Amino acid sequence: MKIVMAVIKPFKLEEVRDALTTLGVHGLTVTEVKGYGRQKGHTEIYRGAEYAVSFLPKLKIEVAVASEQVAQVIDAITGAARTGQIGDGKIFVTALEKAVRIRTGETDSDAL
């Protein structure tokens, strides 16, 4: 089992969710985060004054999937979240040692 964590632009959430749903991914966790990558923020003009925005709003999506599904999930997220612009995001994959469904006590892949 693996956890696929993707940091994406907020307006791409519905497209990513739809892409994951078509793969049969049953659930995901979404967190509002702020950060920057190579673009190091940007400047905005508000009422004639220029402001530096260092941290940009992003969404972090976490999905627990079977190891066999990781490549498909990465392809789905990449395809749905890509705009071709700087700041499209990143995907990280980590190992998941154990999963337990609290309600039923099911473990590992049954809990997903």
NUNUVO-337919 format. One record per residue: residue number from 0; chain; y, z, x of N, C-alpha, C in turn. Coordinates in pm, whole numbers, plus 32768, in hexadecimal, padded with zeros to 4 digits. Last residue first. Layout:
# residues N
<resi NUM | chain A | n.yy Y | n.zz Z | n.xx X | ca.yy Y | ca.zz Z | ca.xx X | c.yy Y | c.zz Z | c.xx X>
...
//
This chain:
# residues 112
<resi 111 | chain A | n.yy 8007 | n.zz 811D | n.xx 7C75 | ca.yy 8072 | ca.zz 80BA | ca.xx 7C76 | c.yy 8077 | c.zz 8073 | c.xx 7BF0>
<resi 110 | chain A | n.yy 7F27 | n.zz 81B4 | n.xx 7C5F | ca.yy 7FA5 | ca.zz 81F3 | ca.xx 7C38 | c.yy 8019 | c.zz 818F | c.xx 7C32>
<resi 109 | chain A | n.yy 7E61 | n.zz 811A | n.xx 7CCC | ca.yy 7E5C | ca.zz 8133 | ca.xx 7C3C | c.yy 7EE0 | c.zz 816E | c.xx 7C09>
<resi 108 | chain A | n.yy 7E9C | n.zz 8128 | n.xx 7DDD | ca.yy 7EBC | ca.zz 80AC | ca.xx 7D96 | c.yy 7EB3 | c.zz 80BC | c.xx 7CFD>
<resi 107 | chain A | n.yy 7ECD | n.zz 828A | n.xx 7DD9 | ca.yy 7ED4 | ca.zz 820E | ca.xx 7E27 | c.yy 7EEC | c.zz 8192 | c.xx 7DD0>
<resi 106 | chain A | n.yy 7E53 | n.zz 8331 | n.xx 7CB2 | ca.yy 7E85 | ca.zz 832A | ca.xx 7D3B | c.yy 7E81 | c.zz 829C | c.xx 7D70>
<resi 105 | chain A | n.yy 7E9B | n.zz 83E1 | n.xx 7B83 | ca.yy 7E65 | ca.zz 836D | ca.xx 7BC8 | c.yy 7EA2 | c.zz 8364 | c.xx 7C54>
<resi 104 | chain A | n.yy 7F0E | n.zz 84A9 | n.xx 7AEF | ca.yy 7EC9 | ca.zz 84D0 | ca.xx 7B6A | c.yy 7E89 | c.zz 845C | c.xx 7BB3>
<resi 103 | chain A | n.yy 7FA8 | n.zz 8477 | n.xx 7A11 | ca.yy 7F17 | ca.zz 846B | ca.xx 7A04 | c.yy 7EC9 | c.zz 849B | c.xx 7A7F>
<resi 102 | chain A | n.yy 80B6 | n.zz 84BB | n.xx 7A59 | ca.yy 8083 | ca.zz 84CF | ca.xx 79D1 | c.yy 7FEB | c.zz 84D4 | c.xx 79CC>
<resi 101 | chain A | n.yy 80DA | n.zz 8470 | n.xx 7B67 | ca.yy 80E1 | ca.zz 84FC | ca.xx 7B3F | c.yy 809E | c.zz 8513 | c.xx 7AB8>
<resi 100 | chain A | n.yy 802A | n.zz 83A9 | n.xx 7C38 | ca.yy 806D | ca.zz 83A5 | ca.xx 7BB5 | c.yy 8067 | c.zz 8433 | c.xx 7B7E>
<resi 99 | chain A | n.yy 8056 | n.zz 8392 | n.xx 7D8E | ca.yy 8018 | ca.zz 83DF | ca.xx 7D23 | c.yy 806A | c.zz 83CF | c.xx 7CA5>
<resi 98 | chain A | n.yy 800E | n.zz 82F9 | n.xx 7EC2 | ca.yy 805D | ca.zz 82F5 | ca.xx 7E47 | c.yy 800F | c.zz 8341 | c.xx 7DDC>
<resi 97 | chain A | n.yy 8020 | n.zz 82EE | n.xx 8024 | ca.yy 7FE3 | ca.zz 8321 | ca.xx 7FAB | c.yy 8044 | c.zz 8314 | c.xx 7F38>
<resi 96 | chain A | n.yy 8097 | n.zz 824F | n.xx 80F0 | ca.yy 8019 | ca.zz 8295 | ca.xx 8106 | c.yy 7FD5 | c.zz 82BE | c.xx 8085>
<resi 95 | chain A | n.yy 8123 | n.zz 8126 | n.xx 8125 | ca.yy 8121 | ca.zz 818F | ca.xx 80BE | c.yy 8098 | c.zz 81D2 | c.xx 80C7>
<resi 94 | chain A | n.yy 81EE | n.zz 808E | n.xx 8221 | ca.yy 816A | ca.zz 80B5 | ca.xx 81EE | c.yy 8179 | c.zz 8127 | c.xx 818A>
<resi 93 | chain A | n.yy 8303 | n.zz 7FB6 | n.xx 81D3 | ca.yy 82C7 | ca.zz 8029 | ca.xx 8216 | c.yy 8240 | c.zz 8049 | c.xx 81D6>
<resi 92 | chain A | n.yy 83EC | n.zz 7EB9 | n.xx 81FC | ca.yy 8368 | ca.zz 7ED9 | ca.xx 81C9 | c.yy 8331 | c.zz 7F4E | c.xx 821A>
<resi 91 | chain A | n.yy 852A | n.zz 7E44 | n.xx 8193 | ca.yy 84DD | ca.zz 7E97 | ca.xx 81EF | c.yy 8457 | c.zz 7EB6 | c.xx 81AD>
<resi 90 | chain A | n.yy 861E | n.zz 7D4E | n.xx 8182 | ca.yy 85A3 | ca.zz 7D81 | ca.xx 8148 | c.yy 8559 | c.zz 7DCD | c.xx 81B5>
<resi 89 | chain A | n.yy 8780 | n.zz 7D27 | n.xx 8144 | ca.yy 870E | ca.zz 7D33 | ca.xx 819D | c.yy 8696 | c.zz 7D66 | c.xx 814D>
<resi 88 | chain A | n.yy 889B | n.zz 7C51 | n.xx 80E6 | ca.yy 8849 | ca.zz 7CC9 | ca.xx 80EA | c.yy 87D7 | c.zz 7CC2 | c.xx 814C>
<resi 87 | chain A | n.yy 8976 | n.zz 7BA7 | n.xx 80DA | ca.yy 890D | ca.zz 7B9A | ca.xx 8074 | c.yy 88AD | c.zz 7C10 | c.xx 8075>
<resi 86 | chain A | n.yy 8A45 | n.zz 7B9B | n.xx 8192 | ca.yy 8A35 | ca.zz 7C14 | ca.xx 8142 | c.yy 89CE | c.zz 7C0A | c.xx 80D4>
<resi 85 | chain A | n.yy 8AC0 | n.zz 7A51 | n.xx 817E | ca.yy 8AAE | ca.zz 7AC9 | ca.xx 81CE | c.yy 8AA0 | c.zz 7B40 | c.xx 8171>
<resi 84 | chain A | n.yy 8A0A | n.zz 7976 | n.xx 809B | ca.yy 8A84 | ca.zz 79B1 | ca.xx 80D3 | c.yy 8A61 | c.zz 7A29 | c.xx 812A>
<resi 83 | chain A | n.yy 892F | n.zz 7926 | n.xx 8019 | ca.yy 8957 | ca.zz 78D4 | ca.xx 808B | c.yy 89D5 | c.zz 7908 | c.xx 80CE>
<resi 82 | chain A | n.yy 88BF | n.zz 79BA | n.xx 7F5A | ca.yy 8933 | ca.zz 796C | ca.xx 7F30 | c.yy 895E | c.zz 790C | c.xx 7F9F>
<resi 81 | chain A | n.yy 878A | n.zz 7A47 | n.xx 7F01 | ca.yy 87D3 | ca.zz 79F4 | ca.xx 7F60 | c.yy 8848 | c.zz 79AC | c.xx 7F1E>
<resi 80 | chain A | n.yy 86EE | n.zz 7ACA | n.xx 7E47 | ca.yy 8766 | ca.zz 7B0D | ca.xx 7E77 | c.yy 87BD | c.zz 7AB7 | c.xx 7ED1>
<resi 79 | chain A | n.yy 860E | n.zz 7A2B | n.xx 7E0C | ca.yy 8668 | ca.zz 7A53 | ca.xx 7DA0 | c.yy 86ED | c.zz 7A8B | c.xx 7DD2>
<resi 78 | chain A | n.yy 8590 | n.zz 7A04 | n.xx 7F06 | ca.yy 85BA | ca.zz 7992 | ca.xx 7EB4 | c.yy 861F | c.zz 79B6 | c.xx 7E4A>
<resi 77 | chain A | n.yy 8560 | n.zz 7B0F | n.xx 7F54 | ca.yy 85B2 | ca.zz 7AB5 | ca.xx 7FA6 | c.yy 85E7 | c.zz 7A41 | c.xx 7F53>
<resi 76 | chain A | n.yy 84B4 | n.zz 7B66 | n.xx 7E89 | ca.yy 8536 | ca.zz 7BA7 | ca.xx 7E9D | c.yy 8593 | c.zz 7B4B | c.xx 7EEA>
<resi 75 | chain A | n.yy 83DA | n.zz 7AB6 | n.xx 7EB0 | ca.yy 841F | ca.zz 7ABD | ca.xx 7E2E | c.yy 84AA | c.zz 7AFA | c.xx 7E3E>
<resi 74 | chain A | n.yy 838B | n.zz 7AED | n.xx 7FB9 | ca.yy 83B8 | ca.zz 7A66 | ca.xx 7F94 | c.yy 8407 | c.zz 7A68 | c.xx 7F11>
<resi 73 | chain A | n.yy 833F | n.zz 7BFB | n.xx 7F9A | ca.yy 83AD | ca.zz 7BD7 | ca.xx 7FF5 | c.yy 83E4 | c.zz 7B4D | c.xx 7FD2>
<resi 72 | chain A | n.yy 8269 | n.zz 7BDB | n.xx 7EE9 | ca.yy 82DE | ca.zz 7C29 | ca.xx 7EC1 | c.yy 8356 | c.zz 7C07 | c.xx 7F18>
<resi 71 | chain A | n.yy 81B5 | n.zz 7B47 | n.xx 7F84 | ca.yy 81E9 | ca.zz 7B0F | ca.xx 7F07 | c.yy 8268 | c.zz 7B57 | c.xx 7EDB>
<resi 70 | chain A | n.yy 8183 | n.zz 7C00 | n.xx 8054 | ca.yy 81BF | ca.zz 7B7D | ca.xx 8073 | c.yy 81FB | c.zz 7B3E | c.xx 7FF6>
<resi 69 | chain A | n.yy 810B | n.zz 7CDA | n.xx 7FC3 | ca.yy 8189 | ca.zz 7CE8 | ca.xx 800D | c.yy 81CC | c.zz 7C62 | c.xx 8026>
<resi 68 | chain A | n.yy 8017 | n.zz 7CE1 | n.xx 7F47 | ca.yy 8088 | ca.zz 7CA7 | ca.xx 7EFD | c.yy 8109 | c.zz 7CA1 | c.xx 7F4D>
<resi 67 | chain A | n.yy 7F62 | n.zz 7D6A | n.xx 7FE3 | ca.yy 7F4C | ca.zz 7CDB | ca.xx 7FD0 | c.yy 7FC3 | c.zz 7C96 | c.xx 7F8D>
<resi 66 | chain A | n.yy 7FAF | n.zz 7E74 | n.xx 7FCB | ca.yy 7FC9 | ca.zz 7E2D | ca.xx 8049 | c.yy 7FBC | c.zz 7D96 | c.xx 803B>
<resi 65 | chain A | n.yy 804F | n.zz 7EB9 | n.xx 7E94 | ca.yy 7FD6 | ca.zz 7EAD | ca.xx 7EE5 | c.yy 7FF5 | c.zz 7E59 | c.xx 7F60>
<resi 64 | chain A | n.yy 8194 | n.zz 7F5E | n.xx 7E8C | ca.yy 8136 | ca.zz 7EF2 | ca.xx 7E6A | c.yy 80B8 | c.zz 7EFD | c.xx 7EC0>
<resi 63 | chain A | n.yy 82BA | n.zz 7FE7 | n.xx 7E1F | ca.yy 8239 | ca.zz 8008 | ca.xx 7E5B | c.yy 81D4 | c.zz 7FA0 | c.xx 7E2C>
<resi 62 | chain A | n.yy 8406 | n.zz 7FA2 | n.xx 7E60 | ca.yy 8392 | ca.zz 7F79 | ca.xx 7E13 | c.yy 8315 | c.zz 7FA1 | c.xx 7E61>
<resi 61 | chain A | n.yy 855D | n.zz 7FD8 | n.xx 7E47 | ca.yy 84E1 | ca.zz 8003 | ca.xx 7E86 | c.yy 846D | c.zz 7FE3 | c.xx 7E28>
<resi 60 | chain A | n.yy 8699 | n.zz 7F5F | n.xx 7E8D | ca.yy 8627 | ca.zz 7F55 | ca.xx 7E33 | c.yy 85AB | c.zz 7F7F | c.xx 7E82>
<resi 59 | chain A | n.yy 87E5 | n.zz 7FAC | n.xx 7E9C | ca.yy 8767 | ca.zz 7FB9 | ca.xx 7EE5 | c.yy 86F7 | c.zz 7FBB | c.xx 7E7E>
<resi 58 | chain A | n.yy 890F | n.zz 7EF4 | n.xx 7E8E | ca.yy 88A4 | ca.zz 7F36 | ca.xx 7E45 | c.yy 8829 | c.zz 7F3A | c.xx 7E9E>
<resi 57 | chain A | n.yy 8A62 | n.zz 7F2C | n.xx 7F04 | ca.yy 89E1 | ca.zz 7EE5 | ca.xx 7F04 | c.yy 8982 | c.zz 7F30 | c.xx 7EA8>
<resi 56 | chain A | n.yy 8BB5 | n.zz 7F18 | n.xx 7F60 | ca.yy 8B50 | ca.zz 7F47 | ca.xx 7F00 | c.yy 8AD5 | c.zz 7EEC | c.xx 7F02>
<resi 55 | chain A | n.yy 8C10 | n.zz 7F43 | n.xx 80B8 | ca.yy 8C07 | ca.zz 7EEF | ca.xx 8042 | c.yy 8B9E | c.zz 7F24 | c.xx 7FE2>
<resi 54 | chain A | n.yy 8CF2 | n.zz 7FE8 | n.xx 8181 | ca.yy 8C6D | ca.zz 7FED | ca.xx 8147 | c.yy 8C6C | c.zz 7FA1 | c.xx 80C4>
<resi 53 | chain A | n.yy 8DFB | n.zz 7FA7 | n.xx 81C4 | ca.yy 8D95 | ca.zz 7FAD | ca.xx 822C | c.yy 8D07 | c.zz 7FA8 | c.xx 81F4>
<resi 52 | chain A | n.yy 8F05 | n.zz 7EFB | n.xx 8172 | ca.yy 8E92 | ca.zz 7F35 | ca.xx 812D | c.yy 8E1D | c.zz 7F32 | c.xx 8190>
<resi 51 | chain A | n.yy 9054 | n.zz 7F1D | n.xx 81AE | ca.yy 8FD4 | ca.zz 7EFE | ca.xx 81ED | c.yy 8F67 | c.zz 7F47 | c.xx 81A0>
<resi 50 | chain A | n.yy 9160 | n.zz 7E90 | n.xx 80F7 | ca.yy 9107 | ca.zz 7F01 | ca.xx 810E | c.yy 9087 | c.zz 7ECF | c.xx 8150>
<resi 49 | chain A | n.yy 92B1 | n.zz 7E3C | n.xx 80D6 | ca.yy 922E | ca.zz 7E12 | ca.xx 8106 | c.yy 91DB | c.zz 7E8D | c.xx 8129>
<resi 48 | chain A | n.yy 9381 | n.zz 7E2D | n.xx 7FB7 | ca.yy 9357 | ca.zz 7E72 | ca.xx 8031 | c.yy 92C9 | c.zz 7E47 | c.xx 8056>
<resi 47 | chain A | n.yy 93AF | n.zz 7DAE | n.xx 7EC6 | ca.yy 93FD | ca.zz 7D87 | ca.xx 7F3B | c.yy 93D6 | c.zz 7DCA | c.xx 7FBC>
<resi 46 | chain A | n.yy 92ED | n.zz 7E17 | n.xx 7E1B | ca.yy 937C | ca.zz 7E31 | ca.xx 7E05 | c.yy 93CF | c.zz 7E1A | c.xx 7E83>
<resi 45 | chain A | n.yy 9201 | n.zz 7DE7 | n.xx 7F07 | ca.yy 9216 | ca.zz 7E29 | ca.xx 7E86 | c.yy 92A8 | c.zz 7E50 | c.xx 7E7D>
<resi 44 | chain A | n.yy 9123 | n.zz 7D26 | n.xx 7FB8 | ca.yy 91B1 | ca.zz 7D3A | ca.xx 7F9E | c.yy 91C0 | c.zz 7D72 | c.xx 7F12>
<resi 43 | chain A | n.yy 9023 | n.zz 7D7D | n.xx 80A1 | ca.yy 904E | ca.zz 7D59 | ca.xx 801B | c.yy 90E4 | c.zz 7D72 | c.xx 800F>
<resi 42 | chain A | n.yy 8F3B | n.zz 7D2B | n.xx 81A2 | ca.yy 8FBE | ca.zz 7D5D | ca.xx 8179 | c.yy 8FDE | c.zz 7D2A | c.xx 80ED>
<resi 41 | chain A | n.yy 8DED | n.zz 7DA9 | n.xx 81E6 | ca.yy 8E4F | ca.zz 7D3F | ca.xx 81D5 | c.yy 8ED5 | c.zz 7D7D | c.xx 81AF>
<resi 40 | chain A | n.yy 8CC1 | n.zz 7DFA | n.xx 82A5 | ca.yy 8D23 | ca.zz 7E0D | ca.xx 823A | c.yy 8D7F | c.zz 7D95 | c.xx 822E>
<resi 39 | chain A | n.yy 8C1F | n.zz 7D89 | n.xx 8370 | ca.yy 8C71 | ca.zz 7DFF | ca.xx 838A | c.yy 8CDF | c.zz 7E12 | c.xx 8323>
<resi 38 | chain A | n.yy 8B68 | n.zz 7CBF | n.xx 8378 | ca.yy 8BED | ca.zz 7C9C | ca.xx 8349 | c.yy 8C50 | c.zz 7D0F | c.xx 835D>
<resi 37 | chain A | n.yy 8A76 | n.zz 7D2A | n.xx 83C8 | ca.yy 8AC3 | ca.zz 7CDE | ca.xx 842B | c.yy 8B50 | c.zz 7CC1 | c.xx 83FE>
<resi 36 | chain A | n.yy 8A94 | n.zz 7E25 | n.xx 82E0 | ca.yy 8A40 | ca.zz 7DEB | ca.xx 8347 | c.yy 8A97 | c.zz 7DA4 | c.xx 83AB>
<resi 35 | chain A | n.yy 8AC4 | n.zz 7F4E | n.xx 8222 | ca.yy 8AF4 | ca.zz 7ED1 | ca.xx 825C | c.yy 8A92 | c.zz 7EA4 | c.xx 82C5>
<resi 34 | chain A | n.yy 8AC1 | n.zz 8004 | n.xx 80E8 | ca.yy 8AA1 | ca.zz 7FEB | ca.xx 8173 | c.yy 8AE3 | c.zz 7F6D | c.xx 81A6>
<resi 33 | chain A | n.yy 8A4D | n.zz 80CA | n.xx 7FDB | ca.yy 8ABB | ca.zz 8084 | ca.xx 801D | c.yy 8A94 | c.zz 8070 | c.xx 80AE>
<resi 32 | chain A | n.yy 8982 | n.zz 80C1 | n.xx 7EAF | ca.yy 899F | ca.zz 80EB | ca.xx 7F38 | c.yy 8A1A | c.zz 809F | c.xx 7F6A>
<resi 31 | chain A | n.yy 88CB | n.zz 8117 | n.xx 7D99 | ca.yy 894A | ca.zz 80DF | ca.xx 7DC6 | c.yy 896A | c.zz 8119 | c.xx 7E4F>
<resi 30 | chain A | n.yy 8776 | n.zz 80C9 | n.xx 7D74 | ca.yy 87D9 | ca.zz 812C | ca.xx 7D9C | c.yy 8858 | c.zz 80E4 | c.xx 7DC5>
<resi 29 | chain A | n.yy 8653 | n.zz 809B | n.xx 7CB8 | ca.yy 86D1 | ca.zz 8060 | ca.xx 7CE4 | c.yy 8733 | c.zz 80D0 | c.xx 7D00>
<resi 28 | chain A | n.yy 84FB | n.zz 8065 | n.xx 7CC1 | ca.yy 8565 | ca.zz 80C8 | ca.xx 7CC3 | c.yy 85E2 | c.zz 8087 | c.xx 7CFB>
<resi 27 | chain A | n.yy 840C | n.zz 7FCD | n.xx 7BE7 | ca.yy 845C | ca.zz 7FD0 | ca.xx 7C60 | c.yy 84C7 | c.zz 803B | c.xx 7C51>
<resi 26 | chain A | n.yy 82D1 | n.zz 7F58 | n.xx 7B62 | ca.yy 8345 | ca.zz 7FB1 | ca.xx 7B66 | c.yy 838E | c.zz 7FA7 | c.xx 7BEA>
<resi 25 | chain A | n.yy 8215 | n.zz 7E86 | n.xx 7B64 | ca.yy 822B | ca.zz 7ED5 | ca.xx 7AEC | c.yy 82A7 | c.zz 7F2D | c.xx 7AEF>
<resi 24 | chain A | n.yy 81F8 | n.zz 7D3B | n.xx 7BB6 | ca.yy 8225 | ca.zz 7DBC | ca.xx 7BEA | c.yy 8252 | c.zz 7E10 | c.xx 7B74>
<resi 23 | chain A | n.yy 81B3 | n.zz 7C3C | n.xx 7B6E | ca.yy 8163 | ca.zz 7CAA | ca.xx 7B39 | c.yy 8185 | c.zz 7D30 | c.xx 7B73>
<resi 22 | chain A | n.yy 8254 | n.zz 7B6E | n.xx 7BB0 | ca.yy 81E4 | ca.zz 7B89 | ca.xx 7C0B | c.yy 8188 | c.zz 7BF7 | c.xx 7BD6>
<resi 21 | chain A | n.yy 8318 | n.zz 7B7F | n.xx 7AF1 | ca.yy 82BC | ca.zz 7B0D | ca.xx 7AE8 | c.yy 8244 | c.zz 7B1E | c.xx 7B46>
<resi 20 | chain A | n.yy 83A0 | n.zz 7C5C | n.xx 7B54 | ca.yy 8354 | ca.zz 7C69 | ca.xx 7AD8 | c.yy 82F0 | c.zz 7BF7 | c.xx 7AC9>
<resi 19 | chain A | n.yy 8426 | n.zz 7BF3 | n.xx 7C2E | ca.yy 83BB | ca.zz 7C53 | ca.xx 7C45 | c.yy 8363 | c.zz 7C64 | c.xx 7BC9>
<resi 18 | chain A | n.yy 84DE | n.zz 7B4E | n.xx 7BAA | ca.yy 8480 | ca.zz 7B13 | ca.xx 7C09 | c.yy 840A | c.zz 7B71 | c.xx 7C23>
<resi 17 | chain A | n.yy 8570 | n.zz 7C0C | n.xx 7B18 | ca.yy 8524 | ca.zz 7BA4 | ca.xx 7AD2 | c.yy 84BA | c.zz 7B65 | c.xx 7B2D>
<resi 16 | chain A | n.yy 85E5 | n.zz 7C9B | n.xx 7BED | ca.yy 858B | ca.zz 7CDF | ca.xx 7B8F | c.yy 8534 | c.zz 7C79 | c.xx 7B45>
<resi 15 | chain A | n.yy 8686 | n.zz 7BD2 | n.xx 7C5C | ca.yy 861A | ca.zz 7C0D | ca.xx 7CAB | c.yy 85B5 | c.zz 7C51 | c.xx 7C50>
<resi 14 | chain A | n.yy 8736 | n.zz 7BA5 | n.xx 7B87 | ca.yy 86E3 | ca.zz 7B38 | ca.xx 7BB9 | c.yy 866D | c.zz 7B6B | c.xx 7C09>
<resi 13 | chain A | n.yy 87AE | n.zz 7CA2 | n.xx 7B6F | ca.yy 875F | ca.zz 7C6B | ca.xx 7B00 | c.yy 8704 | c.zz 7BF9 | c.xx 7B2E>
<resi 12 | chain A | n.yy 8835 | n.zz 7CBF | n.xx 7C6F | ca.yy 87CB | ca.zz 7D19 | ca.xx 7C41 | c.yy 8773 | c.zz 7CDC | c.xx 7BD5>
<resi 11 | chain A | n.yy 890D | n.zz 7C3A | n.xx 7CD1 | ca.yy 888C | ca.zz 7BF5 | ca.xx 7CDB | c.yy 8818 | c.zz 7C49 | c.xx 7CA3>
<resi 10 | chain A | n.yy 89ED | n.zz 7CD4 | n.xx 7CD7 | ca.yy 89E4 | ca.zz 7C71 | ca.xx 7C6B | c.yy 8960 | c.zz 7C24 | c.xx 7C6D>
<resi 9 | chain A | n.yy 89D2 | n.zz 7D76 | n.xx 7DC4 | ca.yy 89BC | ca.zz 7DAC | ca.xx 7D3E | c.yy 89A8 | c.zz 7D44 | c.xx 7CD1>
<resi 8 | chain A | n.yy 890F | n.zz 7CFA | n.xx 7ED4 | ca.yy 898F | ca.zz 7CFC | ca.xx 7E8F | c.yy 8978 | c.zz 7D26 | c.xx 7DFD>
<resi 7 | chain A | n.yy 8814 | n.zz 7DDC | n.xx 7F62 | ca.yy 8846 | ca.zz 7D5C | ca.xx 7F2F | c.yy 88D1 | c.zz 7D6C | c.xx 7EF4>
<resi 6 | chain A | n.yy 870F | n.zz 7E4C | n.xx 8017 | ca.yy 879C | ca.zz 7E69 | ca.xx 7FFF | c.yy 87DD | c.zz 7DE4 | c.xx 7FDC>
<resi 5 | chain A | n.yy 85C5 | n.zz 7EAD | n.xx 7FD1 | ca.yy 8624 | ca.zz 7E3F | ca.xx 7FE3 | c.yy 86B0 | c.zz 7E71 | c.xx 7FC3>
<resi 4 | chain A | n.yy 848F | n.zz 7F17 | n.xx 8033 | ca.yy 8516 | ca.zz 7F44 | ca.xx 8016 | c.yy 8575 | c.zz 7ED2 | c.xx 8034>
<resi 3 | chain A | n.yy 834B | n.zz 7F44 | n.xx 7FE0 | ca.yy 83A9 | ca.zz 7EDA | ca.xx 8002 | c.yy 8432 | c.zz 7F0A | c.xx 7FD4>
<resi 2 | chain A | n.yy 8246 | n.zz 7FFD | n.xx 804E | ca.yy 82C3 | ca.zz 8007 | ca.xx 8005 | c.yy 831D | c.zz 7F98 | c.xx 8039>
<resi 1 | chain A | n.yy 80E4 | n.zz 7FC3 | n.xx 8026 | ca.yy 8161 | ca.zz 7FB7 | ca.xx 8070 | c.yy 81D6 | c.zz 7FD4 | c.xx 8013>
<resi 0 | chain A | n.yy 7F8A | n.zz 8000 | n.xx 8055 | ca.yy 8000 | ca.zz 8000 | ca.xx 8000 | c.yy 807B | c.zz 8000 | c.xx 8059>
//
